[in-house]
Amino acid sequence: KQCSSPRCAPKLLLSPHRIIRQVLPTQTDTLIGIERKKVLSVPVPVYQFRQPARLSIAQLPFKLILVADIDVKAGLAEIPTDPIRASDSWFPGYHWVPVLCSSCEEYVHVGWKFSSPSGGDFFYALIVEASERRNGDGIAIGALGDAVAGAIEVGMRAPGWMVSALAKAI
């Protein structure tokens, strides 16, 4: 489910100028594939991963677009994660923490923040799903300000364990 709060709107989370267009090295045993979708006529890698069984029995699949940063972080919360588990990363050399939108009636898991353990370097991997509105092999685009919001949904309903972890962290 997509968050209806304006604080967690896709156009704020997934700014076209923040999208990382270069393909990053990935954990090979969990990568399903990388496909390119066009956002504002620019090919963008959409990563598809499956959670490793060593971290989640469910082995859920996720489609992700990477962004260098998020312009508006109000309403977002990072869930503390065991450092050993967080080092088992889709992106080797980075540790992850789940990111939730806590401005919604139902908490929404928008993705993960990946950070270098040595500090400083980070990026976000946002859970995405392209809408049915398409233009050729790309994602349909409207006016620049609403391009991403109209073409891509960001996030999914947060599982109970994340909501509980957030409550404990606050």
C-alpha positions as CSV (number, residue, x, y, z in Angstrom):
1,K,0.0,0.0,0.0
2,Q,1.2,3.5,-0.9
3,C,1.3,6.1,1.9
4,S,-1.3,8.8,1.4
5,S,0.6,11.3,3.6
6,P,2.1,14.2,1.5
7,R,5.2,13.8,3.6
8,C,5.9,10.4,2.1
9,A,4.7,11.1,-1.4
10,P,6.7,9.4,-4.2
11,K,7.6,12.8,-5.7
12,L,9.4,13.7,-2.5
13,L,11.1,10.3,-1.9
14,L,12.1,9.6,-5.5
15,S,13.3,12.9,-7.0
16,P,14.5,12.3,-10.6
17,H,17.7,14.3,-10.0
18,R,18.7,12.0,-7.0
19,I,18.3,8.7,-8.9
20,I,21.5,6.7,-9.2
21,R,21.8,5.7,-12.8
22,Q,25.0,3.7,-12.6
23,V,24.7,0.0,-11.7
24,L,26.2,-0.8,-8.3
25,P,27.9,-4.1,-7.4
26,T,25.4,-6.5,-5.9
27,Q,25.2,-9.7,-3.8
28,T,25.0,-12.4,-6.5
29,D,23.1,-15.0,-4.6
30,T,20.1,-12.7,-4.0
31,L,20.0,-10.7,-7.3
32,I,17.1,-11.8,-9.6
33,G,18.0,-9.3,-12.2
34,I,18.3,-5.6,-13.2
35,E,16.1,-4.1,-15.8
36,R,16.2,-0.5,-17.2
37,K,13.1,1.6,-17.1
38,K,12.9,5.1,-18.5
39,V,12.2,7.9,-16.1
40,L,12.0,11.3,-17.8
41,S,13.5,9.5,-20.9
42,V,16.6,8.5,-18.9
43,P,17.3,4.7,-18.5
44,V,17.3,3.9,-14.7
45,P,18.3,0.5,-13.3
46,V,15.5,-1.2,-11.4
47,Y,17.0,-3.9,-9.2
48,Q,15.1,-7.0,-8.3
49,F,16.3,-9.0,-5.3
50,R,15.0,-11.8,-3.2
51,Q,15.7,-11.8,0.5
52,P,18.2,-14.5,1.4
53,A,16.7,-17.5,3.4
54,R,19.5,-16.8,6.0
55,L,17.7,-13.5,6.9
56,S,14.1,-14.3,6.1
57,I,12.3,-17.6,5.6
58,A,9.7,-15.8,3.4
59,Q,12.5,-14.8,0.9
60,L,10.3,-11.9,-0.3
61,P,11.1,-10.3,-3.7
62,F,11.7,-6.6,-4.0
63,K,12.1,-4.2,-6.9
64,L,14.3,-1.2,-6.0
65,I,15.4,2.1,-7.4
66,L,18.4,3.7,-5.8
67,V,18.6,7.3,-4.8
68,A,21.6,9.3,-3.5
69,D,19.4,11.0,-0.9
70,I,15.8,11.9,-0.1
71,D,15.0,15.5,-0.3
72,V,12.3,15.6,2.5
73,K,12.9,13.2,5.4
74,A,10.1,14.4,7.7
75,G,7.9,11.5,8.6
76,L,10.6,8.9,7.8
77,A,12.1,6.7,10.5
78,E,15.1,4.3,10.4
79,I,14.6,1.0,12.2
80,P,17.7,-0.1,14.3
81,T,19.0,-3.4,13.0
82,D,21.5,-5.9,14.3
83,P,24.9,-5.0,12.8
84,I,25.7,-8.6,11.9
85,R,22.5,-9.0,10.0
86,A,22.8,-5.6,8.4
87,S,26.2,-6.5,7.0
88,D,24.6,-9.3,4.9
89,S,23.7,-6.7,2.3
90,W,22.4,-6.7,-1.3
91,F,25.1,-4.1,-1.9
92,P,28.5,-5.4,-0.6
93,G,30.3,-3.0,1.6
94,Y,27.2,-1.3,2.9
95,H,25.0,-2.0,5.9
96,W,21.3,-1.6,5.7
97,V,18.5,-0.3,8.0
98,P,14.8,-0.4,7.0
99,V,13.1,2.9,6.5
100,L,9.4,3.5,7.3
101,C,7.0,6.3,6.7
102,S,5.5,7.0,10.1
103,S,3.2,9.7,8.9
104,C,0.7,7.3,7.6
105,E,-2.3,5.6,9.3
106,E,-0.7,2.4,8.3
107,Y,3.1,2.4,8.5
108,V,4.7,2.0,5.1
109,H,8.0,0.4,4.5
110,V,9.5,2.7,1.8
111,G,12.8,0.8,1.5
112,W,16.3,0.7,3.1
113,K,19.1,3.1,3.8
114,F,22.5,1.6,2.9
115,S,25.5,3.1,4.7
116,S,29.2,2.5,4.6
117,P,30.4,1.1,7.9
118,S,33.3,3.6,7.8
119,G,30.8,6.4,7.7
120,G,29.8,9.2,5.3
121,D,28.8,7.3,2.2
122,F,25.1,6.3,2.0
123,F,22.2,5.8,-0.4
124,Y,18.6,4.7,-0.3
125,A,17.0,1.8,-2.0
126,L,13.3,2.5,-2.4
127,I,10.7,-0.2,-3.0
128,V,9.0,0.5,-6.2
129,E,6.3,-0.7,-8.6
130,A,5.7,0.9,-11.9
131,S,2.0,1.7,-12.6
132,E,0.1,0.4,-15.5
133,R,0.5,3.7,-17.3
134,R,3.3,3.1,-19.8
135,N,4.9,4.8,-22.7
136,G,6.7,2.2,-24.9
137,D,9.2,0.4,-22.7
138,G,9.5,3.2,-20.3
139,I,7.5,4.5,-17.4
140,A,4.9,7.1,-18.4
141,I,5.8,10.6,-17.5
142,G,3.5,13.6,-16.9
143,A,4.6,17.1,-15.7
144,L,8.1,17.1,-14.2
145,G,6.8,17.7,-10.6
146,D,4.4,14.8,-10.8
147,A,6.4,12.5,-13.1
148,V,7.5,10.0,-10.5
149,A,4.4,10.2,-8.4
150,G,2.2,9.4,-11.3
151,A,4.3,6.6,-12.7
152,I,5.8,4.8,-9.7
153,E,4.4,3.7,-6.4
154,V,6.9,3.7,-3.5
155,G,6.7,1.4,-0.5
156,M,4.5,-1.4,0.9
157,R,2.7,-2.0,4.1
158,A,5.2,-2.4,6.9
159,P,5.3,-5.8,8.6
160,G,4.4,-5.9,12.3
161,W,7.9,-6.6,13.4
162,M,9.1,-3.3,11.9
163,V,6.3,-1.3,13.5
164,S,7.1,-3.0,16.9
165,A,10.8,-2.2,16.4
166,L,10.0,1.4,15.6
167,A,7.8,1.7,18.8
168,K,10.7,0.4,20.9
169,A,13.2,2.8,19.3
170,I,11.1,5.9,20.0
